[in-house]
Amino acid sequence: MAANYFAEIILPLALPGTFTYEISPEDQPYLKVGQRVSVPFGTNKLYTGIVHSFHQNKPELFKTKFIDSVLDTEPLITEIQIQFWEWIAKYYMCSLGDVYRNAFPTALKWESETFVKFIGTVAQIEENLSESEWMVVNALDKKGILAVSEIAKLVDKKSTIKIIKSLWEKGIIQLDEVLKEKYTPKVELFIKVNPELKSDEKFFNSSLEKLKNAAKQRETLLQLIVEESQSSKPIKISKFIKKFGGNHAMFRSMEEKGMVEIYDLEISRIDEIDNKTIDSEALNFEQNQALKTIGNYFEEKKTVLLHGVTSSGKTEVYIKLIEQNLEEDKTTLFLLPEISISSQMVQRIRKYFGDKVGIYHSKFNQNERVELWNKTLNDEYKIIIGARSALFLPFQNLGLIIVDEEQETAYKQTDSRPYFHARDMALVLANFYQANVILGSATPSLETYQNAQTGKYGHVQLTKRFTDVPLPKIELIDLRAAMRSKEITGDISNLLREAIIETIKEGKQVLIFQNRRGFAPVVECTSCGHSPFCPNCDVPLTLHKMSNLLKCHYCGHSQAKPSKCSNCQSLELDTKGIGTEQIEVQLESIFPKLKIARMDVDAMRRKFAYEKTLEAFEEREIDIIVGTQMIAKGLDFSNVGLVGVIRADSMLNFPDFRAHEKAFQLLTQVAGRAGRRNEQGKVLIQTYNPDHEILQNVTRYDFEKTAKDILYERKSFLYPPFLRLIQITFRHAKKEKVDKVSEAFVNLLKPNFDEKHLLGPEEPSISRIRNLYIKNVLIKIPENASPQSVKNLIEKGIASLYTVQAFRSVRIEIDVDPQ
């Protein structure tokens, strides 16, 4: 490189653009686009940045700083990724730094505020360390934890991050993100025979003599010896018990006698799956036709909607498409809405493709994510299964992207910028690689369905279940009639109760759906009508009876359940509404002999609680599962005979223009869990409004009519898919300031929009969360307007607001394509 070169660096900051740094002559030969570098920022900050580009244009308005050090010999980011990041930043109106912070593994980017912890002791260190590295290690040994900024004071500031990187790679330190990581590897109990039993015949004979009065232990010991001789793999106690019988107490007794050793072993949930693969299953006629049609579409359209009813065998079609992609030596990205509740799908894909499959999602710790990042960069995995974050991996030769359950709102990121939608970004990413995209769903989003209807996407349908078993019969139960005739116990109608009894008699299992967790959403004083509200949010506190707490589901605040009204001191407190806890209690009262489990966020907080519950249900140790929408997605069980929906009305009456679409999708999905194998299942939906058009459509599985009706309304009232939306949210601790700033913003935009296309400012249904008041402004981009010109107007308006000092404390968030 020529002298006086400059690099544009991406930093993980919510500031526009890249940052210019000068390159020293020593670093010039080694720098490449996509490499990590450590750079100073401001007066005392240090950051890990990504090289974006090079140039020789010396900035005139500021003095450039030099890059401190180059952290990689080869790029960790591909040029396509940088282009993809830039597209996201532009489309979703955020900074390139916001995308970098979200897309790149935390363990690969360090900054002044990152904390470092020493692992082990100085005496255990076997690696050769430099003088500076020893200085850092000794300081950490004394202090325990140090910030990167503190380490920078001990050593040459320019080499600080390089030293930390070296120590991290040698396994001597941990980062704060790793320390805070909630995910921990799965720990299982394993057993092995005392090695002396195999090598010392005398000891072996005396051990058997000790067990002459314990026939089961003697038999188990001999079986263990046989198992060890036949397999080199460790023996898991739970699997051994399942196969040969026995219990943990027996093994502990054998351990006390010195015959076996019991030990813990950390295992990955992925590695647990047998690496032996099997051939994919043959497709039926309809699936084969679908596969051929998809192939034909791919010749002219890059995106195809695979619209198949629940249990129609979409997964088997996906597998055949992956096989075709592998034959071309290309990589497949398989996106799932929530990886933690899609374990069955993950296992099915690994069963066919074994170690070609990599898993990537936020529940893995930082070290695991870094490992998978590097393996993807080196093209070691040909299939990547992941949630939305997997879009950001450094693919080398991407040929196919599968977006399963494309209608799911979980694909939309809502907790941090960029507020992107993974389904939409999959289409953009595929365009960079000229890859094909499959969007799979039993109930497609109306945006996708409209694109398929207008010919933008290919449209392939699977109308029958794979097993040829008819779709479940869906019936509506009128709660008003049940209450008038007193044919209801609590919230369980007599018809639902009798159906449960009949299903259990037939040896089948039951799923009960209620889309609200907790015991009751409101606790109310019957004397004065007062309800305890969250001190931080404008919502009543939800009663959780199991823990005897009132909780806020927005900010996490909790307090003890009161024994009397805080307003009038009355002891008469009642509850309003129902949650999964209450339904669980009612079912336990009605069916005391049945095994009932609950699946919601609260019940699944324990480590691997979700997997254990599903395993128990699969083994038929549970008769009834009560759950939220967790039970509506991705579950494939052969023995579910009945699905009951406790109350469908709350989904229909939600204040959201997508409420009817989501209600139809969710009810159809949960209904699809029943009767997936040999016999037709049954679905009972309890409602106060059985004549509602959406519910009637659900009973007929009439997606086309539902879509047609909703699309007509959407077009009339200017909503997606006919117009794009941008929502601007204003937040501040003072209500009057939020009101003033949001009103000023609307006044700035009014000359450019009519009242149909500029709505607000309005308070959302919950107007204060975490002590911040909220106002929303909704912009509908006119059909004849350029989306980019509208975004420019918004940015200009916000910039104008921020020229007023008093307005700068108001947080403004932009959500493009809100869900």
Phi, psi and omega in degrees: 000149178287163179293163176061045178268150178233152177239139171270125186245134173272124177245150183283061184233149179276050180238144185293149172076190177253177185235135187270128177229148178275146181256129178287154179303328181291326183274341186307314183294341189258347186278137176222155175299133179097353177280156172271142174224153173261135184223150172278149177217131184069211183274316186232006186273146172235138180223155168265119181245171178245133178290120182267317183191171179237153174197177180237023182268102182291125179298140182267333190268348180210158179272127183280149173261162179271151170295132181291305183203155176265126188265343184230149174277331178231154181299143173261349180240134178275161179294328176296321178299317180298318177297319179297315178301317181296320178298314181299314181300319181289314185291316184267011171056052176226178180274158174299327177296325176298318180292315179302313181299324183279325190273331189264137180305134183302324184291350180258359178231120181244151178214177186304325184276353178291136179257146184238137179236139178280135178256134175079212182230162179299323183295336183278348185287121181254339183290155173280118181251148175285170180300318180294320179295319177297324180298317179292316181299315180297321178295319179292325179298324180278318187269333183092297181228137176225147172281155177303322179297327178287322178295326180298336179280341182273325185238179176301120186305324183293335183255007185304305185292328177296319178295317180297317178301315181297314180294323180294316180295332178275000178074023183268335181233162171238155177261162183299326180296325178290321182296326183271352184300127182281332181290133172229146181301152180289131179250127179237156176271130178238163182223145173218153179286141175303122183307332181297331180298329182274331185261339185241104184297323179298315180295322180298313181294320180293327178293317179295326178296320179298334185261017184295333178261007179233077187300320182295318179294320180298314179298319181295318180300313180296322179293322177298318179298318179296316181299317180296324181288335184267344182219143179271352182281149175300150182263117179278130184301315184299321180289322179296316180298318181297325185275318188242355181089184183102185178208172184295324181299321179296318180294322179296321178297319179293327179292319179298330179277000176079018184266331180226164174238131176252132182216157176272147175218127177282127179229150176278146175296332181283312184296343180296333183286137181299132181287347178290126182259160177236162178288148179292156183284154177290143180275151173279180186301312183296319178296319178298318178297319179298317181298317179294318181295320177300315179301320178294318179298321184298340179289335181237330178240141182271349184235133180228133172271120173262101188257097184233139179300162181302137180066028179273355177092031178299322182299321180294326175293318176305315184297319178295322178294322177295318179300317178297320180294322178295325179299333177268008180059038178248160183269145175247134171254120181249106183267134174238146184297317179219108187296327185294332180252021178238030186298328179296318179295316179302314181295323180295318181293318180291332179297326181270327190241356172053231188282005172283349188260131172244145180247135182219118175196174190289346181278350175279148180286171189298321180298319180294322180293320178297317180300315181290325176302311182294322180292326176292319178300323180271006177061036180276334176255134178261347177226125177244123174254131181193170172277194189301331181295341181293343178300335187268004181290154183276074182293146179259321187214063186287126182244336185211136172238126176251124177249099183278144183051055189298342182282351188293134179290344178297343177288345179269125177278126184237351188264343179203154177290146357282143180275069188268161174251120187297326179296314181293321180290333177297322178294320179292314179300317180300324180296323178297326183260359187056041181266162176269155180229133172247124174255114185252138178189152170273335181224080187300155172295153183291334176296313180293317181299317179296320177297325178288320181294326182272001175088004177291322175248155167289154183226113180239133184243145169240112190261350182238153174291150184303323184271002184066009174286134180299154175299152182304147177279124183253128177235148178259137177250122181281108182292329179297314180295320180298322180287321179299319182268005179056038178259054182207140177242111185065247177244011181254110180292158179299325180296318178292319180299315180294324178294322177296314180301314181296319181295316180294321177301325180281001180080017180261169179248166188231140170246131177243124186252126172217115192274048173208127180272173183089182180270310179208137183288343182220134169251126187230140175280126181285347180273312185243353178082006182287141175235137177294127178251157176293134179291343183255341185225156179272061178219146174292151180281140180271134178280128172246103190290326183300319180264356181057041181235154168259128184232149172261126182275004180254317182246350178091358179301140175219152177209161182294147177295128182288151177268344178212165182290130180287346182268313184238003178067012178293148178268357184272090178249136181232167178245150177236140179083171183225148175229180184297324179301315182295320179294320178300315180297317181297317180294321178296327178288319182284322183237071185296339183269350182271151177270116185241134178235159180239136178236099171213180184303321182292314183287338185261014182290329181295150182302126179061020179298322181297309182298319182294321179295316179296320179297317179295322179293320179296325179278004178064030175275349179240135180270317184228134170247128173258129183204168173274202183295354172307324184273357183269348190242128165070001181276133182229089181242140186279344192248012179278116181261337186219137169240129177243134176251119187291313181207113183272344191294325183299327179290325183284331187261012181290137183285078183203135182294345178265005188303313183292321177299312182294322180297315179298316180299312185292317180294321178293320180295314182291326177297327182291352177284345186267145171056050186272356184238274194261326185235151179296133179273176181228142179230128177242122181247116178275135182204153173274351185225070184294345180273359182301134185303319182296316180294322177297320178294324179298318182296334181260001185054038187267079180293320184299316180292319178301313180298316181299315181295314183291320179297324177298315178296317181300318181293320181296322186254015173061060177233164178303147012271009185275332174227151175268150181245149168227125179252130177248123183248133179248132181226137175197156181289341179252123184297318184297329179287319176300315180300315184294313183290316180296321178295319179296322180296314180298320179297326178292327184268342185306321180299341185257351183224148171272176186290344177283334186253351177233107184247133177113188004287141180230148173281135174290174182301330172244106193270355177216124178226131181054042177067017176245127176282149189232138169226140180244142170238129181247126178248126173260116183291117181303149183303322184268006183261150175281125178305322181293324179294324177294318178297322178297320178297319179297312180299320179296318179296317179294318178300321179294319178300317185286356172287343176270117185306318184293340183272347188292340181281349178280126179279127180242125181241137180248125179240107178275133184057059180296150179255000000 
